[in-house]
Amino acid sequence: GPVVDAAGRDRLAASGANRAAAGGVKVYTESMMDTDALPDAISQLKAVIASQRAEIANQQVEIAHLKLWIAKLRRQQFGRRSEQTGKLLDQLELQWEELETGAAERDAHVEPARSRSTVPASASRALPAHLPRDIHLHHPETMSCPDCGGPLKPLGEDASEQLEYVPSYFRVIRHIRPKQACGRCDRIVQAPAPGRPISRGLAGPGLLAHVLVSKYADHLPLYRQSEIYARSGVELSRSTLADWVGESAALLRPLVDAVRRHVLRADQIHADDTPVPVLAPGKGSTTSGRLWAYVRDGRPCGDPTPPAVWFAYSPDRQGQHPRNHLRDFRGALHADGYAGFNGLYEGGRVYEVACWSHVRRKFYDLHHAHASPLAADALQRIGALYAIEAELRGQPAEVRANGRHARAGPQLEAFRAWLQTTLSQVSQKSALAEAIRYALTRWTALTRYCDDGRLEIDNNAAERALRPVALGRKNYLFAGSDAGGARAAAIYTLIGAAKLNGLDPEAYLRTVLGQIAEHPINRIDELLPWNLAAPLAPDSLEIPALAA
């Protein structure tokens, strides 16, 4: 057939070398093999080129992956900027999925003859040990040697693992209580009926937990859940599911109150709020309610007390709501500059710890929009403070306080002097002056963390707690009245507290809903997430077996 001359082969090899240097693409080059070893037939060269193009496409996927992580790291470094940033990251996530899916499809076309059954599972990524194992033995078709016919004897074995998913399924628990009659006095004896989470309700604790977690953690509205369950042949109307959610929230209320008491007993907490849409009854329009998050988490300073988050709902953002929520709290409050918190600081019962992440965000926005060298200088100084915190995280409070005094203290004094000098040199109406004044007017609250090792440099703990709410509000409304917001706050509290203590929220709620109806109210603390952590650890979870 047609051939390519030596000059053409050299150009092909040089092109491959350039591509390898640019993107790390694995191609045929003179460093790997002699160009004379390249095939002469055009059909074979086409196969080589097709392979190279596939590898280039894989590299493009990796580049897209890296760009995505860069965007995420920048967001983590400088904090959340805007809703537009969140939408961009969502788009990048979807684009990444499409690129990886397309690369897998191209790989299947490049090597169609390769048998997937011969590819062993990667030993570098062991599957979780707590998952149940189904053992499938694959014996040869014959126990005689295919060459000489002699008998085969054991030599060893090769083992590989494959991760499989068993679709969720419904089952009916039928409770039978035989009646026994006395042969002498006709007394009838029968075991008492087992308790149910919802009186006379059909739903078991596992189903109730699944509905709650699907709605509030996985952001599936009830009407979508109803459609999903219908595919399994189980008709559960949206109104039925709504009744279950409401009755579950009422049943769990004492436990939510126990979480609230635990959070407010702390000597330092984090607070933040976020808007949630509320459908105004009879008007067809929405109003903006608020969900407030109050976080207790002493792990960064070595405090062994279990972390927890308590959510509260209010129909608006008036300052009376946080004052009411925290009427029994005494200590340090990590918060942003919201004026509604100011009333709490009067009298000294509560004192403010301001958030450096909010300060940093203002300078970052300036630097991103205008490439301001002064904003970049401020960001570098704030970054140095965070680097110190990263080294001290997890250390006892006394160690953190000493480290901050020695290292962060001088940097804070120098930063304050720089802010004051810079403010005198820039236009007082500029955005940079506004960012500087934001920091200087809160300087005492911003530097309070330096004197107390229990305190944090920012309020990110509360912001992290609110992120699931920000995702969920895009998928449903708290329809009808503010009562829906209060129900959501209750379930978010238990889901958030379970997550902070390393528990699967659905497993936790399943356990709680199976016990709380008959649990003594004066022992409700026994059902708090950290008190159920041992039986709900992955290794101790009982995974139901499927019928054959």
N, C-alpha and C positions, 0 to 999 in steps of 0.2 A: 504494500500500500504506500501512500504518500509518506514522505519522511520530512523531518526538520533538519536543516543543516546545522553545523557546529556553532555558527554565529547565533543562530536562533536559540540553540540550547543554552548558550552562555547568557543571552538576554533573559531567558526564562529563569535561569539560576540567579542572576543578579536581581531580577525583580523579586524573587522569593526572598533573597537576603534582605532587601530593603523592607519588605513587609515584616519579616521576622524582627528586624531591628526596631521598627515602629510600634509593633503591637505584640511582640512575643509569639508570633504565629509559627507553628511547627511546620516547616516546608522543606523541600529538597534543596539543599545548597551544597556548594563545594566543600564546606566545612563538615558536612554530614556524609557526602558520597561524591564520587567522581561524576562529572556531568556526562561522561560517556556511558554511565550506568543508567541514565534516563532512558525510558522506552522511546523507540523511533516511531512507532505507529501512532497516528493522530488519535485514534480511539483510546489508546492507553494514556496519552498525554492529556486528553480531555478528562479522563478519570482522575489523574493527578490534580488537575486544575479544580475539578469539582470538590475533591477532598480539601484542597487549600481554601477554597471559598467557604466551605462549611466551617473550617477552623477559624477563618476570619470572622464569620458570623458569630461563632462562640465568643471570640474576643470582644466583639461589639456588645454582646450580652454582659460580659464582665465589666466593660466600661460603663454601661448603663447602671449596673449594680453599684459600682464605685461612686458614680455621680449621686445615686440615691442616698448612699450612706454619708456622703459629704454633706448633702442637704440636711440629713437628720442630725449629723454631728454639729453642724452650724446652728441648728435650731436648739439643740441641747445646750450649746455653749452660750448662746445669747438669749435664750428664753423664747416663749411664744410671741410672735410679732402681730399676726393678724389672722382673720378668717381666710384671707387670700392665701397665706402661707399654708394653712391646713389643706385647702383645696389642691394646691400645687403638689403637696406630698401625697395626697390621695391619688392624683393623676400619675405621679411617678410610680407609685406602688402598682397600679393597674398596668402601666406601660412595662414595668419590669416583668410582671407575670406573663404578659403577651410575648415579650422577647424570649423569655425562657421556654415558653410553650412552643414558640416557633422554632427555636433552636433544637428542641427535642424532636420535633417533626422532621426537621432537615436531617438530623442524625439518622433517623429511621430510614430515610431515602438514600443516604450515602452508603450505608452498610446494610442493605436489605437481606443479604445472605447470612448475616451473623445471627446465630441462634441465641435468643434471650435466655433460654433455659440453661445455657452453659455459663452465664455470668454469675459468679458467686456474690453473695451479699458482702458489703464492705465491712471488714473486721474492725476498721478504725472508728466505727460509729455503732457501738453496742446498743441494742434495744433495751428499754427499762426492764430491770430484773423482776419487778412486781407484776408484770403482765402475765396472764396465764399462757401456757404453752400447749399447743396441739402437736404431738409428735407424729410425723408421717414417715414411715420406713419405705424406702424404695429399693427393692431387691432386684437383681438382674432377672431377665426373663427366664433364664435357665441356669441351673447350678452346675452345669458342665462347661468345661473350657471350650470356647468356640474354635480353638486351633487344633487341639489334640483329643478333645472329648473327655479329658480327665476330670475327676471331681474337684470342686473349688473348696478352699478352706479360708476362714476369716483372716484378714490381713490388717484390718483397721477400718476407718470410716472417714468420710468427709461430711461436715455439717455446715449448713448455712441457714440463716433465718430470714424470714419475710414478714413484714408488718402488714397485717390484714385488718380490715374494719368490718365489724358486724353491725348492720343497721339496727338502730333502736327499735324496740318492739313493745307492744302492750301485752300484759298478761292479766288474768283475772284471779284474784285471791278469793277463794271460796271458803268461808268460815262455817264449819259444821259443829254444832254443839249437841251431842247425843243426850237424850233424856234418860235418866235412870229412876226407876220406881222401887220403893221399899216393898218387899214381899209381905211385910207384917203390918205396916200402918199406912201403906199407899202414899207415903211422902215422896214427892218428885224432887230429884236432885239434878241440877244442870250447871255447868260452868258459866260464869258470867260472860256476857258478850264483850269481845275485845273492843277497846276504845278506838275511836276514829278521830283524825285531826279536825274534820268538820262534821258536826253532829248530823247523822243520817245522810251524809254525803257519800258519793260514789268514789271520789278521788282518794287514792292512797297517798302517803307522805312523799313517795318518790315522784309521783306524777305532779303533785302540787309544787314540789321543789323545782322540777323541770320547767313548769310553766313560769314560775317566778324568775328563774335564772335566764330563761329564754327571753323574757320581756325586758328585764332590767340590766342584765349583764351582756346578753347577746343582741339586744335591741331589735327583737322580733315582736311586732305588734300582735295583739291577740287574734286579729282576723287572719293574719298570715299563719299563725300557729294552728288555727282551726282548719285551714286549707291543708296544711302539712299532715295533720292527724287524719284527715279524711282520706288521704292516700293510703293509709293503713286500714281503712274500712271502719274507722271509729268516728262517729259524728259527734263532735263537741262544738256547740255553737259559741260564738263570741260572747254572748251574754252569759252562758254557763261559765266560761273561763273567767269572765269579769267577776262573777259572784265568788269564784274560788279565790281570786286574788284579794278581793275585799275581805273575805272571811279569814284568809291566812294572815293578812296584815293585822287584823284585830287580835287573832290568836297570838301573834308574835309581839304584840305591843309591850308586854311586861319585860321581854328580853331586850327590846330596843331601849326601854327605860334603864335597864341595868347597864347597857353599853354607855348611855349618856352619863350615868352617875360615875362610871369608871373614868370616862374622859375628863369630866369636870373636877375630879379629885386630883388631877395633875397640878404641878406648880408651874408648868409652862405648856401652852398649846398653840396650834396654828389655826388660823381662821381665814376663810375666803368665801366668796359667793359667786353664783353664776345665774344668768337669766334662764327661765324655762317658760315655754309657751303654755298658756291656759285658755281654753275655749270658753268664752263668755256665754253663759246659758241664755238661749233664746235670741242671741244677737248674730250668731254666725261669724263672729270676729274673735280674734285672740288678744289677750292681754299678756303682760309679762310679769310672771311671778318670780320668786327667787328661791334657790336652794342654797343653804349655808352649810359649809363643811367645817367641822371642828375636829382637829386631829391631835391625838396624844401619841407621841413616838419618841422615846428617849434612847433608842438604840444607837444613834450617832455618838452619844456621850457615855456609852457603856451601861445604860440603865436596863436592868433585866425585866422591868415591868412590861407586861404585854402591850403592844401598840393597839390602837383602835381609832375608829373615826365615827363620829355621830353627825348625821345629817338632819337638818331642820328646814321646814318650808315656811315661807311667808308670802302673802299676796303682793307685796311691794318691797322696796328697798329702804324703807324708813329706818332711822337709827334706833327706834324703839325695839326693833326685833332682836338685833344682837344684844342689846342691853337686857332684854328679857331672857334670852337664851343663856346668858352668862351671869345671871344675877347671883348664882351660888359659887361662881369661880373666883379664885384669888391667886394672882401670880402674873407671869409674863405672857403677853399675847403677841404672837407673831402675826402681823397683818400688813396689808398695803396701806396707802394713804387715804382710804375712804373716810370721809368726815363723820360718818355715822358711828364709827368706833370711838370718837373723841369723848363722848359722854362717859365711856367706861373708864377713862384715864383720870377722871376727876376724883379726888379723894385719896388716890394712891393704892386702892385695893387691887387695881389692875394697872400694869405699866406696859408701855408699847415697846416692841422690838420690830424695827422697820426692816424692810426687805431690800437687800442689795441687788437682787435679781431685777426688781423694778427700776432701780437706778441704772443698772447696766443696759436694760432694754431701751431706755431713752437715748443713751449715747450710741447704741447699736443702730437704731433707726436713723440717726443723723449720719453716722458713718456710711451706712448702706445707701442712703439717698444722695449724699453729697461728697462722699469720700473725704470727709473732714479729718485733717491730721490731728486736730485738737481732740476730736471725739475718739480717734484711734488711740491717742495717748491715754485718755481716760479708760478706755477698754483694756489696755495693757496693764494699767495700775490695778483695776478691779480683778483682772485675771490673775495677777500675782496674789491677791488676797484669797482667791478661790484655790489656788495651788497649795497654799498653806493649810486650808481647811481639808483638802483631800488627804494630806499626810496625817492630820490629826483625827480624822473620822474614825469613830469606834473606840477612841481612847477615853479613859475616865475623865470626868469633868475637871478635876484639878489639873491633870496633865494638859488638857486642852487650854485651860485658862492661862497656865504658865507659858505654853508655847505661843499663844496669841499675844501675850504681853511682850514677849521677847522679840517676836518676828513681825506680827501684824501691827502692833502698836506704833512703831516708828513709821511704817509705810502709811498708816492712816493719817498721822500727823502731817507727813509730807504731802499726801494727797489733798488734805484740807487746805494747806497753804497754796497748792497749785490751783485748786478750784477758786479760791478767793482772788488770786492774782489774775487768773484767766478771766474771771467775771468782770474785773475792772478794765479789761482790755477789749472786750467784745461789745457789740451793740446790745443794749439791755432789752431790746425787743426781739432779739434773735432766738431761734429755737435752742441754740447752744446755751444761751443765758438762762433759758427756762429750765433746761435739764440740770444746769449747775445749781440753780436756786432750789430745785426739787431736792437735791442731795443736801445742800447746806442747811435748809430749814428743818431737816429731819436728822441732823448730824448726831445729836445725842441718842436718839433711838436707833440710828444705824450702827453706832459704835458700841452699843450696850452689850452686844454679844462678846466683845473682846474682854470684858470684865467678868463674864460668867460662863464657865465651860459647859453648862447645861444648855445654853441657848445656841441657836443656829444663825448662820449668816444670811439666810433667806427664808422665804415662806413657801418653798417649793413643795413641801410635804402636803400642804393644803391644795395647791394647784394640781398635784398628781392625783389626789383623791377626787377632784372634780372632773377629771378628763373623761371618765365613763359617762358622766351626765351630759357633757358636751356632745358626745357621740350619739347618745340615746335621744336627745331632744330633736334630732333631725328625722326621727322615725315615728314619733307619736306625739300626741298632745295629751295633757292632763285634762281630759274632757269633762264638761259638766259643771265642775265646781272646784274650789281649792282643796277639797277633800282628796282628790286624786294626787295632788302634789304632796300632801302629808303621807299618803300611802307609799308613794315613791320614795320619800325620804326614809321611811321605816325600812323598806326592803334594801335600799342602797346602804343603809347603816350596817345591816347584817352581812351583806355581800362584801362591802368594803372591809369590815372587821375581819371576816374570814380570810380575805386575800392578804391583809397585812400580817396575819399569823401563819401564812403559808398553807392554807387549806383550800381545797376545791370547794367553791361556794355551794355547788349543787349537792355534793356529799354532805356538807355541813347542814344545809337546810333540810335535807332528807332525814338526817338523824334527829334534828331538833323537832321537826313536825311529827315525827313518830313518837315523841315522848312528851311534848310540852302540854298537851291537852290534859294529861293526868299527873303532871309534875307539880309538886308542892310549890306554891308561889313564893314561900319564904326561902326556898332553895333554888331560885331561878338562876343564880350565879353559876350553878353547876353546868348550865347549858351555854355559857359564854364560849366563844371559839377556842381560846387558849386552854380552857378546861376540858375540851374534847379533842385537843390536838393529837394526843397519843393514839386513841382508837381510830382516828381518821387519817393517820399517816398512810401513804400509799402502800406500804408493805402490809398493813393490817386491814386494808379494805377488802370486803368480801365481794367478789365480782360474780354476779349471778350466771349460772350455766345456762346455755341455750339447749332447748330440746333438739334431739337429733332429727 
